[in-house]
Amino acid sequence: MKIFIGVLAFASFASSSLDYPRLQIVDRNMYSEGKKNITIAYLLQGFSSQEAALTSEVGKWLIKVQKQAETELTKKLGVPLILETTGIKVPGDELSHLLSTWISSGQMHADTVVDYLKTFFRKSFNPDIICLVTKATLYDSRHQKHLGYSKYTNLCNGLVPMLLHYKYKIKDAGALLSTLIESSISPNKRSRWSKMTKEEKELYLDGCNIRYKERNNPDSGEYHAVPIYKDDLYKDGEVAYY
């Protein structure tokens, strides 16, 4: 497990005074040998800003859960993997308010929330996964309860939002997180994963771990923590480039 903490700007977090440079896109997995990285940021719902740290109780829990998930996912997929944390944060006022409207009697409607997260971060440079950690009980459209939830199957080809209930046994939570990530793989790939060669698996995972660095300093080993809103970076229709 790798943890990368830098300038993390969820929507409503980025200060307008920050002068972000335009970014260069780097396909880090494509140029790495051995282990493949999957990036993940945590959004803490129902927690204080002081708890949004890897040294807090919830932060320490997440580190252990993520490590367990990383171990299990490596076994399941047959490819050495690193789950890389790009940040841990509480939501800004806008998102926090919306999330609170979708919680009733301590229960959160999972379908509604993951769909909105997908839309909310559409204007961002994102990690592979944004995981909302909540104390609320999760339930779906059939009123079935869940300890974790995800429905999108575009891992390594765009953002996958998912939900994780806090807190329960680390081993169980790690197993669930690994299952959520595995189920986010494209269905046509997942259905024949066991028959794919190691090279084919690595080629698919090369779509993960897209990172962003300063265009005017391409040799730097520093990457911006994500997600970052594109509107905070680009003006007049400019876009990031390879």
Summary of the structure (lengths in Angstrom):
residues: 242
radius of gyration: 17.4
end to end distance: 27.0
largest distance: 51.4
contacts: 774
relative contact order: 0.24
helix: 33%
strand: 25%
